[in-house]
Amino acid sequence: MSLTGNWSYPTPIKFGAGRIKELPEACAAAGISKPLLVTDKGLANLPVTTATLDILEAAGLGRGLFADVDPNPNEKNLDAGVAAYKAGGHDGVIAFGGGSGLDLGKMVAFMAGQTRPVWDFEDIGDWWTRADADAIAPIVAVPTTAGTGSEVGRASVISNSETEEKKIIFHPKVLPSVVICDPELTVGMPAFITAGTGLDAFAHCVEAFSSPHYHPMSQGIAVEGMRLVIENLPIAYAEPGNLEARAHMMSAAMMGATAFQKGLGAIHALSHPIGAMHHTHHGTTNAVCMPAVLQLNAPLIRDRFDQVASYLGISGGFDGFCAFVEEFNASLGVPKSLTELGVKDPDIDRLVAGAIKDPSCGGNPVELTDENLRALFAQVL
């Protein structure tokens, strides 16, 4: 193991029930006087969104809204969002919602002042330095799910609708200036979204903990994040109004996104091309892929899971953890295969080609190849 790393930690976070009322103050702190609230189509007309727009309007910040955002946001959504931002004379973005709204909102703020296409800023080498950093608009992030942790991330995942590939677009200034985490905003989530987003947070923690890279701070955060999901996701799933469980899940989501600075792995390398080509729910896809990936990585991660399983409330070390994951998925209504999830007539060659190029490959304990990725896809499909 090389004892070197590039580390970053999140931004100011206003955490707690009812703190959405502080949104005007958060905008002021970020230097925003005319925000555009960016969210997804499903949230656009729900009370949680209209109430937030009411708060903005009452504070004299208008009620600018852009909601043409697909579940897996793409460059067409982004172009439309940038056009709405410019037409409305906005000076900042409120990224609002689950992963799709947060990711697209961050990219609208990022791209509104750029002259190059978004694909020029993919998370490859130092491509982020191509951007005009001074032209990036300020961002306030308001998650309404507990999963991706994009509210504390410096990147967004955007699908290329022409090539059906998910691309990670990175820049340090994409990190929101202020985050408001109000668990009351997550109470209205349908059960399957509560499960899927929560399992996304779990996957982030599991993969960060498994990654071979050196980041002891993230290692500890990943362990505690796993514990919070294990203890609280079943409660949030069964008791949607339980604010304590909802709050712990929001913490776990941010912890997962912070921890995966240490790396992601084969779970995400599989799920990104599947989501791009078959439009499956990202967190649920991660959950389906997790058991097979744990077995692939077993020779290199068994000992570390043996050490923490009891802290997580699981007996039997690594083997007990693997058994728990399958039981956990089943208890939350997760299908056992991608076929059951709705993936039909998959092009395995394209999936493998997409997976091997995914940046997540670099954090997997076992080196990923065309051969073992093909075997993984066969298992999960």
C-alpha positions, -999 to +999 in steps of 0.1 A: +000+000+000+013+035-009+009+059+020-001+088-002-035+104-010-054+135-020-080+142+006-110+166+008-138+170+034-173+184+030-186+218+032-208+237+058-239+216+066-270+228+084-284+195+097-317+190+115-355+189+113-371+221+101-339+237+089-352+242+053-365+275+068-329+286+068-327+284+030-327+322+024-298+326+049-279+298+031-284+316-002-272+348+013-241+330+026-234+317-008-239+351-025-271+341-043-299+367-047-318+351-076-316+313-073-328+287-098-341+257-079-333+226-100-351+193-092-365+163-110-398+158-127-413+137-099-407+163-073-417+194-093-453+196-081-451+179-047-457+199-015-421+196-004-411+216-034-439+241-035-433+248+002-396+254-005-405+278-033-428+296-009-399+301+015-378+316-013-406+339-025-414+351+010-377+361+013-377+380-019-357+354-038-383+346-064-395+311-072-374+301-102-378+264-110-363+240-135-376+204-133-370+189-167-346+163-151-348+126-159-340+099-133-306+094-150-299+130-160-283+136-194-268+163-215-302+173-230-315+180-195-283+200-188-286+221-219-322+229-211-313+238-175-284+261-186-308+278-210-334+283-182-307+296-159-295+322-184-330+332-196-340+339-160-310+360-151-302+337-122-270+341-101-269+307-084-285+273-081-303+254-054-298+217-062-328+200-047-339+164-046-323+130-049-292+122-069-307+133-102-318+167-091-286+173-071-263+162-099-280+181-126-283+212-104-246+212-097-239+208-134-262+237-144-242+259-120-209+246-134-218+248-171-237+281-172-204+300-177-183+275-197-176+276-234-165+240-239-188+210-240-195+192-207-177+160-218-144+180-219-145+180-181-149+143-175-130+131-144-099+120-163-065+132-152-065+170-149-093+177-174-111+197-146-084+224-151-099+231-185-129+248-168-131+286-161-133+283-123-144+320-120-175+313-141-189+286-119-221+298-101-225+292-064-245+262-053-267+254-023-277+217-020-308+204-004-312+166-005-347+151-002-334+115-002-308+097+018-286+079-007-262+094-032-246+120-009-241+142-039-248+172-017-212+168-003-196+158-036-173+176-061-187+157-091-219+148-109-229+117-129-244+127-163-255+102-189-245+107-225-278+100-243-261+092-276-235+067-264-255+055-234-226+060-211-225+075-176-198+101-173-184+116-140-179+153-144-155+167-117-144+201-105-135+212-069-158+242-071-188+219-078-189+212-041-219+231-028-212+262-007-239+253+019-259+221+025-293+219+042-301+184+055-336+184+068-349+149+075-385+162+073-380+165+036-375+128+032-406+117+050-427+115+018-404+092-001-421+060-014-409+028+003-390+015-027-371+049-030-363+048+007-348+013+002-330+020-030-314+052-019-305+038+014-288+009-002-269+033-024-254+048+007-247+013+020-229+004-012-208+036-010-197+026+025-191-010+017-170-002-014-150+026+004-142+002+032-132-025+007-110-002-014-072-008-011-063+029-012-049+046+018-074+069+035-078+060+072-103+088+079-126+076+052-121+040+064-135+049+098-163+069+083-173+040+061-176+016+090-198+040+110-219+047+078-225+010+074-237+007+110-261+036+106-277+021+075-279-014+091-296+000+122-318+027+106-328+018+071-353-010+082-369+015+105-372+043+079-386+017+054-412+004+079-420+037+097-418+065+071-425+092+096-397+082+120-375+113+119-347+099+140-342+070+115-345+095+086-319+118+102-294+089+107-299+079+071-292+114+059-260+113+079-251+079+064-256+092+029-232+121+034-207+097+052-208+073+022-201+101-003-172+114+019-158+079+024-157+070-012-129+094-017-110+062-008-125+046-039-154+027-053-153-006-071-170-033-091-204-026-077-204+008-093-185-003-124-213-027-131-242-005-122-232+026-142-234+010-177-265-010-166-282+023-155-271+042-186-284+015-210-314+001-192-324+031-170-326+011-138-326+028-103-290+033-094-291+023-057-313-007-063-289-018-091-260-015-066-278-037-042-284-064-067-247-064-077-233-064-042-234-101-033-215-112-064-189-084-060-183-094-023-175-129-034-152-117-062-132-096-037-134-121-008-097-131-008-086-095-002-114-082+020-123-111+042-100-102+071-111-066+073-148-075+074-140-102+100-126-074+122-157-051+120-186-075+116-194-077+153-193-039+156-220-039+128-241-063+149-234-092+126-220-126+137-198-148+116-173-123+102-171-119+065-193-149+057-219-136+081-218-102+065-224-117+030-254-137+043-267-105+060-265-085+027-287-111+009-312-111+038-311-073+040-318-069+003-347-094+005-362-076+035-363-043+016-379-058-015-348-058-037-349-083-066-323-110-067-313-104-103-312-076-129-337-095-150-362-092-122-353-055-120-364-051-156-332-055-176-341-072-209-320-084-238-287-070-224-258-066-247-231-082-225-202-070-248-214-034-244-219-037-207-184-052-202-169-025-224-187+002-204-177-013-170-140-017-178-138+020-187-156+031-156-134+051-131-147+030-103-126+001-115-096+016-099-109+012-064-117-025-066-095-048-044-093-074-072-081-061-105-110-060-129-107-075-164-130-083-193-131-119-181-141-113-144-165-085-153-182-108-178-186-134-151-200-108-127-226-097-153-236-133-158-242-137-121-261-105-115-283-109-147 
